[in-house]
């Protein structure tokens, strides 16, 4: 039996400017939260190619670009769009409650 995800507050919705990533840390996990195309997404903040923050990159077409080497990651799936990154980054469930953005970084067992 899998455990239900546990959601924790990441930030206020108003803190997320359109297409501007925000780094938060939830339960010791670095998370990149992005508001784009009318939705809010959360992915692991560490590039799978180099140990740098994705929240420092730019957002375009529902992807966040790693500022160091230029790999982009799909905010919906975590998959890289091309080299040098070849491994996806984890994507986390998001829900909006009132004015708060909630994210679950818990692993299902």
C-alpha positions in Angstrom: 0.0 0.0 0.0 1.4 3.4 -0.9 1.3 6.3 1.5 -0.6 9.4 0.4 1.7 12.4 -0.4 2.3 14.8 2.4 2.0 18.4 1.2 3.9 21.2 2.9 3.7 25.0 2.3 6.4 26.1 -0.2 5.5 29.7 -0.6 2.6 32.1 -1.1 1.2 32.1 -4.7 1.9 35.9 -4.9 5.6 35.3 -4.3 5.8 33.5 -7.7 6.3 36.0 -10.6 5.4 34.5 -14.0 8.3 32.6 -15.5 10.7 33.4 -12.6 11.9 30.3 -10.7 12.0 30.4 -6.9 14.2 28.1 -4.8 12.8 26.7 -1.6 13.9 23.9 0.7 11.3 21.5 1.9 12.1 18.7 4.4 15.8 19.1 3.4 15.1 18.8 -0.3 16.0 21.8 -2.6 13.0 22.5 -4.8 12.6 24.9 -7.8 9.0 26.2 -7.9 7.8 27.9 -11.1 4.6 29.7 -12.1 4.2 29.5 -15.9 1.4 29.1 -18.5 -1.3 29.4 -15.8 0.1 26.5 -13.7 2.6 26.0 -10.8 5.3 23.3 -11.1 7.9 22.0 -8.7 11.0 20.1 -9.6 14.2 19.2 -7.8 16.4 22.3 -7.8 19.7 20.5 -8.6 20.6 20.0 -12.2 21.2 16.3 -13.0 24.3 17.1 -15.0 26.1 19.6 -12.6 25.5 20.4 -9.0 23.9 23.8 -9.6 20.6 25.4 -8.8 18.0 25.3 -11.6 16.1 28.2 -9.9 18.9 30.5 -11.2 18.0 29.6 -14.8 15.4 31.0 -17.2 12.0 29.7 -17.9 10.5 29.4 -21.4 8.0 27.0 -23.0 7.3 25.1 -19.7 11.0 24.4 -19.3 13.7 25.7 -17.0 17.2 26.1 -18.4 20.3 25.3 -16.3 22.4 28.5 -16.4 25.7 26.6 -16.3 25.6 24.4 -19.4 22.3 25.2 -21.1 20.3 21.9 -20.6 16.6 22.5 -20.2 14.3 20.4 -18.1 10.5 20.0 -18.8 8.7 21.3 -15.7 5.9 18.6 -16.2 8.2 15.6 -16.5 11.6 16.6 -15.3 13.1 15.2 -18.6 16.1 17.1 -20.1 15.6 18.4 -23.6 19.2 17.8 -24.7 22.8 17.4 -23.6 24.8 17.7 -21.6 22.1 16.5 -19.1 20.9 13.0 -19.9 19.1 12.2 -16.6 15.7 13.7 -15.6 15.2 15.5 -12.3 12.4 14.6 -9.9 9.1 16.3 -10.3 6.9 16.9 -7.3 3.1 17.2 -6.9 1.8 20.7 -6.4 -1.6 21.9 -5.1 -2.9 25.4 -4.4 -4.9 26.0 -1.2 -6.1 29.5 -0.8 -3.1 31.7 -1.4 -0.5 29.0 -0.6 1.5 26.8 -2.8 1.8 23.3 -1.3 4.4 20.7 -2.6 4.9 17.1 -1.7 8.5 15.9 -1.7 7.7 12.6 0.2 8.7 9.4 -1.6 5.9 6.9 -2.0 6.8 3.4 -0.8 
